């Protein structure tokens, strides 16, 4: 059924056929229909039996024109050409074959842009294009897919439009074209073609040199038309008046690999030093030159300014070293200096370089070295300050010179510095603090201080001396001299002067020497005495003695520089002597002959000692000692007289009874030990029948004489004596020399019976029980052991039985007894020890009226 309502039978292109053999599906291709239309159709099938019934009507449409592009945008642009990208789906059965572009320019309305005769995927050249034209249009195939369709988004097309004017505004839209016709146009895309570059900014100088400047600036690349080169032009500005010379220009091409694309750097060579130039830069791209930058003025490196300071820092006998502090102009550091000196009435003369023939006619500069450089900011630009050391050689010793300096760099010579007064090294000044720090028998050791002149330190010193009999007279003998080259730190010098006579006064002085010469004045003369003989020994004393030996000690000070080497000891006694620790033997001499030997030794410091052996006990000796050193023997000897060897002990003293016993006595006494011969034993005698007998010390009670440790007290226990007997006793002591004299005779007694009790009294009475108390003293060595109580009976007495007998615990000697007796009676007490009973006490009358007594 056609759109006009008529029904006709369609003629298929080719006979309808099965889709596959034996399949029940058929297909047919119908032609002759109008495009972009819907047609109602129905199908009748035929078999050998005839035609089938008509199928239900169904609607089928032919292909349509392309739809509105889903995306249309500008990809890239340039001064005369742009590139678009559009996305449009292909209608079913009629894919898009091309894109048609409509452009609206600044001078016309919408027009369809024609395409070249042959549209390819290449953009082509634009030299022959004067009007807008599509130079390329192609279908972009997605990666990994067929270029049939791109789903619902459609197929991407690329269109290149050329023939545009730079810096112009345009609007464009696209529509798809297929065999059915042209479709609807896309949305409008407005754009502007690439422009010329903007003015560069900011124009600055990053490096200066005397004959070149290095400039930098920033310029942004316009979209689609990058800068291909920059043009720099400059002209010099005269300093004395405002006048500009002609412009000069150079081109700075672009290059690949620039680190910072917006930043441009250019070095402008061929300039003049210390000059000011005006600079201007403009960028160039495909469109043409852009706007120029602002004019900036920059100057090349200038000559140095006047040095900041000039001073002398060192000197020698023929040279001076000056330190110069100068500012380095930016880009042209100071390279050298011109040194000038004031030459009498002729003004300033330049100090030249070292002569080649080695025969200088005047001062010359031997070195000019930079030793330090520091950064500083001055006058709005980065500069450096350098320190230089300049050595001027060829000057006279001990002379003065006035110099000045001018800095030099590649730009030229700068200003002159202030004047500096310089001087070469001078002779040393006289030494100070000259003193003797040591002496020997034939020399002295001197020490002094010398101040080194600047630049010419003292290299040696001459020591001069005279032999003078008078201390106050200078020049009393021939002058002698020696050289010394040894110095310590801090300007301290030392020298040992030898070959002198001992015990002699000398006058010495020192003359320092340096590279300039000898000092004009020597030091103040120093009077010095060489080493002398030892003085007389002092503190000569006896340290210890023995029966046949004596230990002596003395003190002798060592003379300065000549210590005591040995001492001689002399003894006066007519016996054989062996003196000294070294075992030296002395010959046998008479009683008036002096015996001398070597052998005493030094103990510590000035202390000496000697031990004399082989002497006679209990004998007096006299000793003398003298010392010798490298100079000689001392003039006077020290004497120690009436020195006695150890003697027998002194007689014991304070002989007493330490403890009495019934048949013995414990004796105690003190004895003073002889010096060097302590007591070793003792002997006790007692008088029996007008005859002195040796005391017995029979064990177990007896004991021979013995010493109480660390005391002078001795003890002895004598046995075999009779009780209640008095004996005359004497004591002897013995040491290594012999036995002492006996002590004075002492009368001593053995233990006795107790004395009669006393102080009898009644303590308590209860019926027939009576408590009595009395006192009785214990005899020495025989304490009371028994007590008995007696009662008076007619003309006699009888013993009363004691129920209890107790001795008091204290030392009062009180005893208490308990007895049974009649109501009234007379009582007395008797005490006994191991010797016997004592005499009874006085009678005590016990009264009947007592009931309780305390």
C-alpha positions in Angstrom: 0.0 0.0 0.0 1.7 3.1 -1.2 1.5 6.4 0.7 -1.2 7.6 -1.7 -3.5 4.7 -0.7 -3.1 2.6 -3.8 -2.3 -1.0 -3.5 0.1 -2.6 -6.0 2.2 -5.6 -6.3 5.9 -4.9 -5.7 8.5 -6.4 -7.9 11.4 -7.8 -5.9 14.9 -7.5 -7.1 15.4 -11.1 -7.8 13.1 -14.0 -6.9 12.3 -14.5 -3.2 14.4 -17.3 -1.8 14.8 -19.4 1.2 17.3 -18.2 3.7 18.9 -21.6 3.7 18.1 -24.9 2.1 15.3 -26.6 4.0 14.6 -23.5 6.0 11.1 -22.2 6.4 12.4 -18.6 6.4 12.4 -16.6 3.2 13.8 -13.2 2.2 13.3 -10.8 -0.6 14.8 -7.4 -1.7 12.3 -4.8 -2.8 13.3 -1.9 -4.9 11.7 1.1 -6.6 10.6 2.8 -3.3 11.1 6.4 -2.3 13.6 7.2 0.3 12.7 8.2 3.8 9.1 6.7 3.5 7.0 4.1 5.4 5.2 1.5 3.3 2.5 -1.0 4.4 3.2 -4.5 3.0 1.8 -8.0 3.0 3.1 -11.3 1.6 1.4 -14.1 -0.4 3.1 -17.4 -0.6 2.7 -19.8 -3.6 3.1 -23.5 -3.8 2.1 -26.1 -6.4 -1.3 -26.2 -4.8 -1.9 -22.6 -5.3 -1.6 -19.3 -3.5 -1.8 -18.9 0.2 -3.9 -16.4 2.1 -2.5 -12.9 2.5 -0.4 -12.3 5.5 -1.1 -9.6 8.1 0.0 -6.1 6.9 3.3 -4.9 8.4 5.1 -1.6 8.0 8.6 -1.2 6.5 10.6 2.0 5.9 13.4 3.1 3.6 16.6 4.7 4.8 16.5 8.3 6.2 18.9 11.3 6.0 21.5 11.6 8.7 20.5 13.0 12.1 21.9 16.0 14.0 25.6 15.4 14.9 25.8 14.6 18.6 29.1 16.4 19.1 30.8 19.1 17.1 33.9 20.8 18.6 37.1 22.6 17.7 40.2 20.4 18.1 43.1 22.6 17.0 43.5 26.0 15.4 46.1 28.1 13.7 46.3 31.4 12.0 44.7 30.2 8.7 43.4 26.7 9.5 41.3 24.9 12.1 40.4 21.3 12.7 37.0 20.1 13.9 35.8 16.8 15.2 32.1 15.7 14.8 30.3 12.6 15.9 27.2 11.5 13.9 25.4 8.1 13.8 24.9 6.4 10.4 21.2 5.9 9.4 20.2 2.2 8.9 21.0 1.3 5.3 22.4 4.7 4.3 25.7 5.5 6.1 27.0 9.0 6.1 29.3 9.6 3.2 30.5 13.1 3.9 30.2 16.1 6.2 29.1 19.4 4.9 30.5 22.5 6.8 28.7 25.9 7.0 30.8 28.9 8.1 29.8 32.4 9.1 32.7 34.9 8.8 33.2 38.5 9.9 32.1 39.8 6.5 29.4 37.2 5.4 26.5 35.1 6.7 26.2 31.4 6.8 27.6 29.8 3.7 28.3 26.2 2.8 32.1 25.8 2.5 33.1 24.1 -0.7 35.5 21.2 -0.6 38.4 20.6 -2.8 38.0 18.3 -5.8 39.8 15.5 -4.0 39.1 15.1 -0.3 41.7 13.1 1.5 42.8 12.6 5.0 45.8 14.9 4.6 45.5 18.6 5.3 47.3 19.7 2.2 49.1 23.0 1.6 47.5 26.4 2.1 49.6 28.6 -0.2 47.0 28.6 -3.0 44.0 29.0 -0.7 42.5 32.4 -0.5 39.0 31.7 0.7 37.5 29.3 3.2 37.6 25.7 1.9 37.5 22.2 3.4 40.9 20.7 2.7 40.3 17.4 4.4 37.4 15.3 5.7 37.7 11.7 6.7 36.0 9.2 8.8 37.9 8.3 11.9 38.0 4.6 12.7 37.9 3.6 16.3 40.7 1.4 17.4 39.9 -2.3 17.5 36.5 -1.9 15.8 35.1 -1.6 12.3 34.2 1.8 11.0 30.6 0.8 10.6 29.2 2.3 13.7 30.1 3.6 17.1 27.0 2.6 18.9 24.5 5.2 20.0 27.1 7.9 19.9 27.8 7.5 16.2 30.9 7.7 14.0 33.6 10.3 14.5 34.6 12.5 11.6 37.5 14.9 11.2 37.2 18.1 9.1 40.0 20.5 8.2 38.9 24.1 7.3 41.5 26.3 5.6 41.7 29.7 4.0 40.8 31.7 7.1 42.2 35.0 8.2 44.4 35.4 11.3 43.0 37.0 14.4 39.4 36.7 13.1 36.2 35.5 14.7 34.3 32.7 13.0 31.3 30.4 13.6 30.9 26.9 12.1 28.3 24.1 12.1 28.3 20.7 10.4 25.6 18.4 8.8 25.9 14.8 7.6 25.2 13.7 4.0 24.2 10.3 2.7 22.4 9.0 -0.4 19.2 10.1 1.1 20.3 13.7 1.3 21.7 16.2 3.9 20.7 16.0 7.5 20.1 18.6 10.1 23.0 21.0 11.1 24.8 20.7 14.5 25.1 23.3 17.2 27.2 26.3 16.3 30.9 26.4 17.3 32.4 29.8 17.6 36.2 30.3 17.5 39.0 32.8 16.8 42.0 32.0 14.7 45.5 32.3 16.2 47.0 35.8 16.8 50.4 37.4 16.8 52.4 37.1 20.1 51.8 39.5 22.9 54.5 41.9 24.1 57.4 40.1 26.0 57.7 40.8 29.8 59.5 41.5 32.0 62.8 42.3 30.1 65.7 41.9 32.5 69.5 41.3 32.6 70.7 38.1 34.3 74.4 38.4 33.5 76.8 41.2 32.8 80.2 41.2 31.2 82.5 44.0 30.0 81.5 43.4 26.3 78.3 41.4 26.5 74.9 41.2 28.3 72.7 38.2 28.8 69.0 39.1 28.8 65.9 37.2 29.7 62.2 37.7 29.1 58.9 35.8 29.1 56.5 35.4 26.2 53.5 33.1 25.9 52.9 31.1 22.8 49.6 32.0 21.2 47.3 29.0 20.8 48.0 27.3 17.5 50.8 29.6 16.5 53.9 29.2 18.7 56.6 31.8 18.7 59.3 30.9 16.2 61.8 33.6 17.0 62.3 36.8 19.0 63.9 40.0 17.7 66.1 42.0 20.0 67.2 45.5 19.1 69.4 47.9 21.1 71.2 51.2 20.9 73.8 52.9 23.1 73.0 55.9 25.3 75.8 58.4 25.7 76.7 59.2 29.2 77.5 62.9 29.1 74.4 64.0 27.2 71.1 62.5 26.2 71.9 61.1 22.8 71.0 57.7 21.4 72.8 56.0 18.6 71.2 53.9 15.8 69.3 50.8 16.6 70.9 47.4 16.0 69.0 44.2 15.8 69.5 40.4 16.1 67.3 37.4 15.9 66.9 34.7 18.5 65.5 31.6 16.9 63.4 29.1 18.9 64.8 25.6 19.4 63.6 22.3 20.7 64.4 21.2 24.2 64.1 24.6 26.0 63.8 23.9 29.7 61.3 26.6 30.4 59.2 27.4 27.2 57.9 30.8 28.2 61.4 31.9 29.2 63.8 33.2 26.5 67.5 33.9 27.1 69.8 35.7 24.7 73.4 36.9 24.9 74.2 40.2 23.2 77.9 40.3 22.3 80.0 43.1 20.8 79.1 45.8 23.3 81.4 48.3 24.8 82.6 48.2 28.5 81.1 50.6 31.0 78.3 51.6 28.7 74.5 51.9 29.0 72.2 50.4 26.3 68.5 50.5 25.6 66.9 47.2 24.7 63.5 46.2 23.2 62.2 42.7 22.3 59.3 41.5 20.2 58.2 37.9 19.4 57.4 36.5 16.0 55.1 33.6 15.0 53.3 32.4 11.9 51.0 35.3 12.0 53.9 37.8 12.2 55.7 40.1 14.7 53.9 40.8 17.9 53.8 43.8 20.2 57.3 45.1 21.3 58.2 45.1 25.0 58.9 48.2 27.0 62.3 49.7 26.5 64.7 48.8 29.3 68.2 50.2 30.0 71.1 47.9 31.0 74.8 48.7 31.4 77.8 46.5 30.8 80.3 45.7 33.5 82.0 48.8 34.9 85.5 49.5 36.0 86.2 48.8 39.7 85.5 51.3 42.3 88.1 52.6 44.7 89.4 49.8 47.0 87.8 49.7 50.3 90.9 49.3 52.4 94.7 49.0 52.1 96.8 47.9 55.0 100.1 46.1 55.7 99.7 42.6 57.2 103.3 41.2 57.0 106.8 42.1 56.2 110.3 40.7 55.9 113.7 42.3 55.7 113.3 43.2 52.0 109.5 42.9 51.4 106.1 44.0 52.6 102.7 42.3 52.2 99.7 44.4 51.9 96.0 43.4 52.1 93.6 45.0 49.7 89.8 44.7 50.1 88.1 45.7 46.8 84.6 45.3 45.4 84.2 43.2 42.2 81.9 44.9 39.6 79.2 42.6 38.5 80.4 40.4 35.6 83.9 41.8 35.7 85.8 40.7 38.8 89.0 42.4 39.8 92.0 40.7 38.1 95.0 42.6 39.2 96.1 45.8 41.0 98.4 48.6 40.0 100.7 49.4 43.0 102.3 52.8 43.2 104.8 54.1 45.7 105.8 57.6 46.7 109.3 58.3 45.4 110.8 61.3 47.2 110.1 64.5 45.2 109.2 62.8 42.0 105.7 61.9 43.0 104.1 58.5 42.5 105.9 55.7 40.7 104.4 52.4 39.5 105.8 49.3 41.1 106.6 47.0 38.3 106.9 43.2 37.7 110.0 41.2 38.7 113.0 41.8 36.4 113.9 39.1 34.0 117.6 39.4 34.4 117.4 39.1 38.2 119.0 42.5 38.9 116.2 44.7 40.2 116.6 48.4 40.1 113.8 49.1 42.6 110.8 47.5 44.3 108.7 45.1 42.3 105.5 43.0 42.8 106.3 39.3 43.2 102.7 38.0 43.8 99.1 39.2 43.8 96.8 36.5 45.0 93.1 36.5 45.9 92.6 34.9 49.3 88.9 35.5 50.1 85.7 36.5 48.3 82.3 37.3 50.0 79.0 38.3 48.5 77.5 41.7 49.2 74.7 43.7 47.8 75.5 47.2 46.6 73.8 49.7 44.5 70.9 47.4 43.6 72.9 44.7 42.0 74.8 41.6 43.1 78.5 42.2 43.7 81.3 40.5 45.5 84.0 41.8 47.8 87.4 40.2 47.5 90.5 40.2 49.7 93.9 40.3 48.0 97.4 39.8 49.2 100.1 41.7 47.3 103.8 41.1 48.1 106.2 43.9 47.2 109.9 42.8 47.1 113.1 44.7 46.6 112.9 47.1 49.5 115.7 48.1 51.9 115.8 46.7 55.4 114.5 48.9 58.2 112.9 51.3 55.6 109.5 52.9 55.2 107.5 53.3 52.0 104.1 54.8 51.2 102.0 52.9 48.7 98.5 53.1 47.1 96.6 50.7 44.8 94.2 50.8 41.9 91.9 47.9 40.9 92.0 46.5 37.3 89.5 44.3 35.5 88.5 43.6 31.9 86.7 47.0 31.7 89.8 48.9 32.7 91.4 50.5 35.8 89.4 51.9 38.7 89.9 54.5 41.3 92.9 54.9 43.5 92.8 53.8 47.2 93.9 55.7 50.2 97.6 55.8 51.1 99.2 53.2 53.3 102.4 53.6 55.3 104.5 50.3 55.1 107.7 49.4 56.7 110.1 46.4 56.3 111.4 44.3 59.3 113.8 45.8 61.8 116.5 44.4 64.1 115.4 42.6 67.3 115.0 44.5 70.5 117.1 43.6 73.5 116.1 40.4 75.3 114.2 40.7 78.6 113.9 38.5 81.7 117.5 37.1 81.3 118.0 34.8 84.3 120.0 31.7 85.3 117.8 28.6 85.5 120.6 26.1 86.2 124.3 25.8 86.8 127.0 23.2 86.8 130.6 23.0 88.0 131.8 24.4 84.6 128.8 26.2 83.2 125.5 27.9 83.6 122.1 27.5 81.9 120.4 30.8 80.9 116.8 31.5 79.9 115.5 34.7 78.3 112.6 36.1 76.3 112.9 37.8 72.9 110.1 39.4 71.0 110.3 38.6 67.3 110.1 41.7 65.0 107.2 41.4 62.5 108.4 39.4 59.4 111.9 38.8 60.7 111.8 36.3 63.6 115.0 35.9 65.7 117.0 33.1 64.1 119.9 32.9 66.7 121.3 34.6 69.8 124.8 35.3 70.7 125.7 34.8 74.4 128.7 36.9 75.6 130.4 36.7 78.9 133.3 38.2 80.9 135.3 36.8 83.8 135.1 39.5 86.5 136.8 39.4 89.8 134.6 42.3 90.9 130.8 41.8 90.6 130.1 45.4 89.9 132.9 45.8 87.2 131.9 45.1 83.6 134.7 44.1 81.3 137.1 42.7 83.8 138.4 39.9 81.5 138.5 38.9 77.8 135.1 38.8 76.0 133.9 35.3 74.9 130.9 34.5 72.7 128.8 31.4 71.8 125.9 31.1 69.4 122.6 29.3 70.1 119.8 28.4 67.6 117.3 26.6 69.8 114.1 28.4 70.8 111.0 27.3 72.7 107.5 28.4 72.2 106.4 31.9 73.1 109.8 33.6 72.3 111.6 31.8 75.2 115.2 30.9 74.5 117.7 28.8 76.5 121.4 28.2 76.3 124.0 26.3 78.2 127.3 28.1 78.6 130.2 25.6 79.3 133.9 25.8 79.8 133.7 28.0 82.9 135.6 27.8 86.2 133.8 26.6 89.3 133.0 28.9 92.1 133.6 31.9 89.9 131.4 35.0 89.1 130.7 35.8 85.5 128.8 38.6 83.8 126.7 37.5 80.8 124.6 39.3 78.2 122.6 38.2 75.2 122.4 39.7 71.7 119.6 38.4 69.4 120.1 38.1 65.6 117.6 38.0 62.8 117.7 38.3 59.0 118.2 42.1 59.3 121.2 41.8 61.6 122.2 41.9 65.3 120.3 43.9 67.8 121.7 47.3 68.3 121.7 46.9 72.1 122.5 43.7 74.1 120.5 42.7 77.1 121.2 44.0 80.6 124.3 42.2 82.0 123.5 39.3 84.3 126.0 38.4 87.1 126.0 34.7 87.7 128.0 32.3 89.9 129.0 28.8 88.8 128.4 25.8 91.1 130.1 25.7 94.4 131.3 23.0 96.9 128.8 21.6 99.4 128.1 23.4 102.6 128.6 22.0 106.1 126.2 19.1 106.9 123.5 19.8 109.3 121.2 17.9 111.6 123.9 15.3 112.3 122.3 13.0 114.8 122.0 9.4 116.1 119.1 7.5 114.7 119.5 4.1 116.4 122.1 2.2 118.3 123.0 -1.4 119.1 125.6 -3.2 121.1 128.0 -3.2 118.2 126.4 -0.8 115.7 125.3 2.8 115.4 122.9 4.3 112.8 123.7 8.0 111.9 121.7 10.5 109.8 122.5 14.0 108.6 121.2 16.5 106.1 123.2 18.3 103.4 121.7 20.5 100.7 122.8 20.0 97.2 124.5 23.0 95.6 122.7 24.3 92.5 124.0 22.4 89.5 126.5 20.2 91.5 124.7 17.7 93.7 126.5 15.9 96.4 128.1 12.7 95.0 129.4 11.1 98.2 130.0 11.7 101.9 133.0 10.7 104.1 132.5 9.5 107.7 135.3 9.7 110.2 135.3 7.9 113.6 137.8 8.4 116.5 138.3 5.2 118.7 141.2 2.8 119.1 139.4 -0.3 117.8 138.7 -2.1 114.5 135.7 -0.5 112.8 133.6 -1.5 109.8 131.8 1.5 108.4 129.2 2.0 105.7 126.5 0.0 104.2 128.7 -0.9 101.3 130.9 -3.0 103.6 134.0 -0.9 103.4 136.5 -1.8 106.1 138.4 0.7 108.2 141.9 0.0 109.2 142.8 -0.4 112.8 143.9 2.9 114.2 145.0 4.3 117.5 142.6 6.1 119.9 143.5 9.5 118.4 143.6 8.4 114.7 140.7 9.4 112.4 139.3 6.6 110.4 137.7 7.7 107.1 135.6 5.7 104.6 133.1 5.9 101.8 129.8 4.2 102.1 127.0 6.5 103.4 124.0 6.6 101.1 121.4 9.1 100.2 118.0 8.3 101.7 115.7 11.0 100.2 116.3 14.5 99.0 119.0 16.0 101.3 118.9 13.2 103.9 121.9 10.9 104.2 122.5 8.0 106.5 125.1 5.5 107.5 125.4 2.4 109.7 128.5 1.7 111.7 129.1 -2.0 112.6 131.6 -3.9 114.6 131.8 -1.5 117.6 132.4 -2.3 121.2 129.4 -2.3 123.5 129.0 0.4 126.1 131.7 2.5 124.5 131.8 6.2 123.5 132.6 7.3 120.0 133.0 10.6 118.1 132.1 11.0 114.4 132.6 13.7 111.8 131.1 13.8 108.3 131.9 15.9 105.2 130.5 15.9 101.6 132.0 16.0 98.1 130.5 17.0 94.7 132.0 17.7 91.3 133.6 20.9 92.5 135.3 19.5 95.6 135.0 18.6 99.3 133.2 21.0 101.7 135.3 23.2 103.8 134.0 22.3 107.2 132.8 18.9 108.6 130.0 18.3 111.0 130.8 16.6 114.4 128.7 14.2 116.6 130.6 13.5 119.8 130.1 11.1 122.8 127.9 8.7 120.9 127.7 5.5 123.0 126.8 2.0 121.9 124.2 0.0 123.7 124.8 -0.7 127.4 123.6 -3.3 129.9 120.2 -2.7 131.3 119.6 -0.3 134.2 118.7 -1.9 137.6 115.0 -2.8 137.9 112.9 -0.4 139.8 109.7 -0.4 141.8 110.0 -4.1 142.8 106.8 -5.1 144.5 104.4 -7.9 145.4 101.9 -8.3 142.7 100.2 -11.2 144.5 101.1 -13.0 147.7 100.6 -16.8 148.0 100.9 -19.2 151.0 104.1 -20.7 149.7 105.2 -18.2 147.0 105.2 -14.6 145.8 104.3 -13.1 142.4 106.7 -10.2 141.9 106.3 -7.2 139.5 108.9 -4.5 138.5 109.7 -2.0 135.8 112.9 -1.8 133.8 114.1 0.7 131.1 115.5 -1.1 128.0 118.9 0.0 126.9 118.8 1.8 123.5 119.3 -0.8 120.8 119.6 -3.7 123.4 116.2 -4.6 125.0 116.0 -6.9 128.0 115.7 -10.5 127.1 115.5 -12.3 130.5 115.7 -11.7 134.3 116.9 -13.4 137.5 115.5 -13.3 141.1 117.4 -14.1 144.4 116.3 -14.1 148.0 118.2 -14.2 151.3 118.1 -17.4 153.2 120.3 -18.2 156.2 122.5 -15.2 155.4 123.0 -16.6 151.9 121.6 -15.4 148.6 119.8 -18.2 146.8 118.3 -18.4 143.4 114.5 -18.3 143.5 112.6 -21.4 142.4 110.0 -21.2 139.7 108.7 -24.7 140.0 105.5 -25.5 138.0 102.6 -25.4 138.1 102.5 -22.3 140.2 106.0 -21.0 139.5 107.0 -19.0 136.4 110.3 -17.5 135.3 110.5 -13.7 134.7 108.5 -12.6 131.7 107.5 -9.2 130.1 104.0 -7.9 129.9 103.5 -7.2 126.1 104.1 -3.6 124.9 105.1 -2.4 128.4 108.1 -2.0 130.7 106.6 -4.3 133.4 108.1 -7.7 134.1 106.6 -10.5 136.3 107.9 -13.6 138.1 106.3 -16.2 140.3 108.5 -17.6 143.1 107.7 -20.9 144.8 109.1 -23.0 147.6 108.7 -20.3 150.3 107.2 -20.6 153.8 103.9 -19.0 154.7 103.8 -16.0 157.0 107.5 -15.3 156.3 109.3 -12.1 155.2 112.1 -12.5 152.6 114.8 -10.1 151.3 114.6 -10.1 147.5 116.7 -8.6 144.7 116.3 -8.8 140.9 118.8 -8.8 137.9 118.0 -8.1 134.2 119.9 -9.3 131.1 120.2 -8.1 127.5 122.5 -8.9 124.6 125.3 -6.9 126.2 125.2 -8.5 129.7 123.5 -8.5 133.1 122.5 -5.4 135.0 123.3 -4.5 138.5 120.7 -5.8 141.1 117.9 -3.6 142.2 117.8 -2.4 145.9 116.9 -5.2 148.3 113.2 -5.4 148.9 111.6 -7.2 152.0 108.5 -9.0 150.8 106.2 -11.5 152.7 104.2 -14.5 151.8 100.5 -14.9 152.7 99.4 -14.7 156.4 96.5 -15.9 158.7 93.3 -13.7 158.7 93.2 -10.8 161.1 90.6 -11.1 164.0 87.0 -10.4 162.9 85.4 -7.1 164.0 82.2 -5.2 164.0 80.1 -8.2 165.4 76.4 -7.3 165.7 73.0 -8.9 165.8 70.9 -8.5 162.7 67.7 -10.4 163.7 66.5 -12.6 166.6 63.4 -14.8 166.6 63.2 -17.0 169.6 66.4 -19.0 169.7 67.4 -18.2 166.1 69.9 -15.4 165.9 71.3 -13.7 162.7 74.8 -12.2 163.2 77.0 -10.0 161.0 80.7 -9.1 161.2 83.7 -8.1 159.0 86.9 -9.9 158.3 89.6 -9.0 155.8 91.0 -11.6 153.3 94.8 -11.9 153.5 96.6 -11.5 150.2 96.8 -14.8 148.4 94.9 -16.7 151.1 91.2 -15.7 151.4 89.1 -16.7 154.4 87.5 -20.1 153.9 86.0 -21.0 157.3 84.0 -19.1 160.1 83.1 -20.4 163.5 81.1 -18.8 166.4 81.9 -19.5 170.1 79.7 -19.0 173.2 81.2 -18.1 176.6 80.6 -21.0 179.2 81.9 -20.5 182.7 85.6 -20.1 182.4 85.8 -21.6 178.9 84.1 -21.3 175.5 82.3 -23.7 173.3 81.5 -23.6 169.5 78.0 -22.9 168.4 76.6 -24.7 165.5 76.1 -22.4 162.5 73.0 -23.2 160.5 74.0 -20.9 157.6 77.2 -18.9 156.8 77.3 -16.5 153.8 80.0 -14.0 152.6 78.7 -10.7 151.1 79.1 -10.4 147.3 80.8 -7.0 147.6 84.4 -6.3 148.6 83.6 -5.1 152.2 84.5 -8.5 153.8 81.2 -8.8 155.5 80.0 -12.2 156.7 76.5 -13.3 157.9 75.8 -16.4 160.0 72.6 -17.9 161.5 72.9 -19.8 164.8 70.6 -21.3 167.6 71.4 -20.0 171.1 70.1 -19.1 174.6 68.2 -15.9 175.1 71.2 -14.1 176.5 74.9 -15.0 176.2 78.3 -13.7 175.1 79.4 -14.5 171.5 82.6 -14.2 169.4 83.8 -15.1 165.9 87.0 -16.8 164.6 88.0 -16.9 160.8 90.4 -19.3 159.1 92.2 -19.7 155.7 94.4 -22.4 154.3 97.2 -21.3 156.6 95.2 -21.4 159.9 92.8 -19.8 162.3 92.9 -16.2 163.3 92.6 -14.7 166.7 89.0 -14.5 168.0 87.1 -11.3 167.9 86.0 -9.3 170.9 83.0 -10.7 172.9 79.6 -9.5 171.9 76.9 -9.6 174.7 73.5 -10.7 173.5 70.8 -9.2 175.7 67.5 -11.0 176.6 65.4 -7.8 176.0 65.9 -8.0 172.3 63.2 -9.4 170.2 64.0 -8.0 166.7 67.2 -6.2 165.9 68.2 -4.8 162.5 
